[in-house]
Structures are given as structure tokens and as C-alpha cells.
């Protein structure tokens, strides 16, 4: 489970560590979690922008580049 599409091999996961916080607490509590694909990324959605503009924003935007057609899950 991650807030963007799967990061490509050349993106440092250290820079994306904030995204893992979405499921970290569930794993620490031993609660089950899962992801179900519901749609695909549209070509015009293949970027990541926010108002913080920190290192996560930069690397998440790289991960989203050329991600049209990738699955989106909940």
C-alpha cells in the first residue's frame, strides 16, 4: 500500500518513507490490511503535486511520471 504508483527502481525509497506511514500502524498492531485495485491512472493524472513541495513531493512526482495505465487501489 502506497500513496502513489509503485516507485521505479531509480527512486530512493528513503525519500518516500513518509508514504509507508499509511499502513505502518496497522502492521505494528498486527491488524490485517489489504489493497484492492479499483481503476487505473489516467494519463492526465500522472504527476504528484502538493503545497509542501518537500523531498517526498519531488520523488513522488518522479514515481508518478509515465504512470498512465498503472492500477490504483484502495
Rosetta silent file (secondary structure, phi, psi, omega in degrees, C-alpha in Angstrom):
SEQUENCE: XXXXXXXXXXXXXXXXXXXXXXXXXXXXXXXXXXXXXXXXXXXXXXXXXXXXXXXXXXXXXXXXXXXXXXXXXX
SCORE:     score description
SCORE:     0.000 S_00000001
   1 L     0.000  127.565 -178.000    0.000    0.000    0.000 S_00000001
   2 L  -151.931  149.658 -176.248    1.458    3.326   -1.067 S_00000001
   3 L   -76.165   -2.739  175.998    0.032    6.795   -1.861 S_00000001
   4 L  -130.606 -179.434  172.374    1.471    6.761   -5.402 S_00000001
   5 L   -66.052  168.575  179.398    2.029    4.127   -8.044 S_00000001
   6 L   -57.798  128.791 -179.237    4.886    1.725   -7.404 S_00000001
   7 L   -66.401  141.637  175.953    8.132    3.733   -7.438 S_00000001
   8 L   -67.404  166.433 -176.313   10.543    2.914  -10.277 S_00000001
   9 L   -59.076  -32.005 -174.211   13.874    1.267   -9.470 S_00000001
  10 L   -84.755    1.737  178.663   15.858    4.515   -9.699 S_00000001
  11 L   -94.793  128.519 -179.845   13.826    6.342   -6.990 S_00000001
  12 L   -69.600  121.778  178.740   15.325    6.231   -3.491 S_00000001
  13 H   -67.520  -22.874  176.261   12.848    4.667   -1.064 S_00000001
  14 H   -59.322  -33.553 -179.447   14.441    6.693    1.753 S_00000001
  15 H   -77.950  -17.696 -178.366   12.882    9.765    0.187 S_00000001
  16 H  -105.468   10.229 -174.213    9.467    8.099    0.033 S_00000001
  17 H   -57.399  -29.604  179.928    9.442    6.716    3.589 S_00000001
  18 H   -61.097  -29.312 -179.860    6.602    9.074    4.583 S_00000001
  19 H   -68.592  -24.796 -179.465    4.276    7.155    2.289 S_00000001
  20 H   -75.347  -13.904 -179.685    4.699    3.954    4.265 S_00000001
  21 H   -63.099  -19.150 -179.220    3.139    5.591    7.328 S_00000001
  22 H   -64.163  -30.084 -179.387   -0.318    4.873    5.936 S_00000001
  23 H  -116.272   -6.291 -175.841   -0.051    1.193    6.882 S_00000001
  24 H   -55.234  -46.890 -176.801    2.724    1.254    9.491 S_00000001
  25 H   -66.040  -37.998  177.447    0.388    1.451   12.486 S_00000001
  26 H   -62.198  -42.074  179.440   -1.813   -1.389   11.234 S_00000001
  27 H   -66.602  -40.018  179.665    1.243   -3.611   10.853 S_00000001
  28 H   -64.707  -32.720  179.555    2.549   -2.679   14.300 S_00000001
  29 L   -86.089   -2.727 -179.964   -0.820   -3.600   15.834 S_00000001
  30 L    72.985   21.265  179.952   -0.931   -6.912   13.951 S_00000001
  31 L   -88.092  142.060  178.938   -4.119   -5.904   12.134 S_00000001
  32 L   -71.582  148.310  174.516   -4.762   -7.255    8.654 S_00000001
  33 L  -146.747  158.377 -179.261   -4.730   -4.868    5.737 S_00000001
  34 L  -156.752  169.942  179.765   -5.034   -5.274    2.009 S_00000001
  35 L  -130.414  134.994  178.912   -5.251   -3.417   -1.270 S_00000001
  36 L  -121.615  123.194  177.632   -7.853   -3.888   -3.983 S_00000001
  37 E   -70.255  132.943 -177.725   -7.285   -2.373   -7.451 S_00000001
  38 E  -120.661  -21.554 -179.720  -10.295   -0.277   -8.472 S_00000001
  39 E  -161.103 -168.093  177.381   -9.199    1.748  -11.502 S_00000001
  40 E  -127.764  156.317  176.900   -6.139    2.900  -13.460 S_00000001
  41 L   -69.199  126.799  173.719   -4.138    6.137  -13.509 S_00000001
  42 L   -76.941  152.656 -177.543   -5.332    8.395  -16.317 S_00000001
  43 H   -58.848  -36.767 -179.834   -2.587    9.946  -18.423 S_00000001
  44 H   -76.552   -2.972  177.515   -3.556   13.459  -17.244 S_00000001
  45 H  -104.464    5.909 -171.812   -3.171   12.320  -13.594 S_00000001
  46 L   -81.716   53.651  174.584    0.409   11.058  -13.977 S_00000001
  47 L  -156.088  166.335  179.677    2.034   13.605  -11.659 S_00000001
  48 L  -132.793  120.880  178.856    2.148   14.432   -7.954 S_00000001
  49 L  -133.534  142.896  171.260    1.842   17.979   -6.613 S_00000001
  50 L  -148.611  176.321 -176.633    1.156   19.327   -3.134 S_00000001
  51 L   -83.570   -9.551 -177.704    1.591   22.566   -1.212 S_00000001
  52 L   -80.872  -42.212  178.248    4.525   21.284    0.870 S_00000001
  53 L    55.310   49.730  178.372    6.985   20.801   -2.009 S_00000001
  54 L  -102.565 -166.005 -178.028    9.461   18.756    0.051 S_00000001
  55 H   -65.662  -33.248  176.684   11.631   15.774   -0.892 S_00000001
  56 H   -62.048  -44.321  178.809    8.599   13.440   -0.792 S_00000001
  57 H   -58.468  -44.350 -178.871    6.812   15.667   -3.325 S_00000001
  58 H   -61.890  -50.780 -176.507    9.859   15.626   -5.609 S_00000001
  59 H   -74.051  -32.663  175.901   10.356   11.860   -5.545 S_00000001
  60 H   -66.618  -36.873  176.812    6.639   11.044   -5.656 S_00000001
  61 H   -64.624  -38.845  175.516    6.343   13.219   -8.758 S_00000001
  62 H   -63.041  -41.445 -179.506    9.209   11.227  -10.319 S_00000001
  63 H   -64.848  -34.899 -177.999    7.451    7.975   -9.405 S_00000001
  64 H   -79.053  -17.809 -179.189    4.207    9.167  -10.998 S_00000001
  65 L   -58.706  133.605  178.717    5.858   10.225  -14.273 S_00000001
  66 L    60.481   32.348 -178.058    4.739    7.969  -17.143 S_00000001
  67 L   -97.839    7.529  178.171    2.376    6.056  -14.818 S_00000001
  68 L   -54.204  130.320  179.873   -0.680    6.237  -17.083 S_00000001
  69 L    94.666  -11.459  178.126   -2.421    2.858  -17.053 S_00000001
  70 L   -71.495  151.068 -179.275   -0.971    1.722  -13.699 S_00000001
  71 E   -72.334  148.617  174.039   -3.527    0.335  -11.201 S_00000001
  72 E  -116.552  129.870 -177.146   -4.964    2.476   -8.405 S_00000001
  73 E  -120.626  163.550  174.067   -6.017    0.672   -5.256 S_00000001
  74 L  -127.405    0.000    0.000   -7.916    1.317   -2.048 S_00000001
